[in-house]
C-alpha cells in the first residue's frame, strides 16, 4: 500500500479517536447527571467496559489467528500502559482525592487481579479453570458496581436532588453522541493498530514486544483520550473510575476469554512471566496503595508512574 495512504489512514484514526473521545465523555457525563449515578460509577462501568472493547477485540482476534504472544502482550501491556502512562498523566495533571466508599473495593480487586494473574501464569500457561478464578473477580466487580448504582439511585430518590431535565430529543441526541463517540474510538484505534503494526513488523520487531508496546498503547488510546478529555473538562472522578475499571476488566476478563477460545489453556511466554506481569504489578501498587491509605492521589505518583513506564520500555528495547 502507498505510504501516503498509510499515513492518511493513521491520521484518520487519530482524528476519529480524538473526536470520538470528546463525544463519548460528553454522553457519559450526561448519563451520570440524568440518571443520578455518580460519575465514578459511570466511569468504572459504562465507560470502562466500552473503552476495553479494542483490547478484547484485538486479543481474541490474535488468539483465533494464532498470534498468542501478541494477544497476551496486548492484554497485560494495556494495563501497564493504562496505569504507567495514562493514570500517570492524569495524576500529574490533576491530583485529586477519592471517594473511598466507591474506590477502595475496586482498587483492591484490581490489585488482586494483578497478583492472581502473576501467580497463575508462572508455569507458562493459563488453564481454563485458573481463568475462571480471575473471572470470579470480574463478576464481583460488576456486582459491586450494580449494587453501588442501586444504593446511589435509592439515596437520590430519598433526598430528591435535582437531575438534569431531559426531553426525548435531548436523550436521543446524547445517547447518539455516546454511541457515535464509542464507534469513532473503536474504528480509530483499529486504524492506528493496523497501520502502525504493519510498519513495526517490517522492522522485524517480535510480536511479544509489539503486543505490550504498540498494540497495547494503541488499544489503550480510548482510555488515554477519555482521560485527556476528562482532564480538560476537570472530570477527575470519571477519569480515575474509567482507568481502574478498564484495568479490572483487562486483568480478569480478557485473558480468561482467550483461554477458553484457545481450547482450555493459553500459552504464556517467558517475557510475560519474567518482565511484563511483574512490572504491571509494581506500577499497580505504586498507583493504588497511596490513595487506599490516604484517600488521595499525589503529583509525585504521576512522576513515578511515568518514570517506571519509560524504564519498562527501555528494558524492552535492550
Helices and strands as residue ranges (DSSP letters): H 3-35, H 39-42, I 43-47, H 48-51, H 53-64, H 68-80, I 81-87, H 88-93, H 100-120, E 125-127, H 128-159, H 168-202, H 207-210, I 211-215, H 216-219, H 221-232, H 236-249, I 250-254, H 255-261, E 265-267, H 270-271, I 272-276, H 277-294, H 299-317
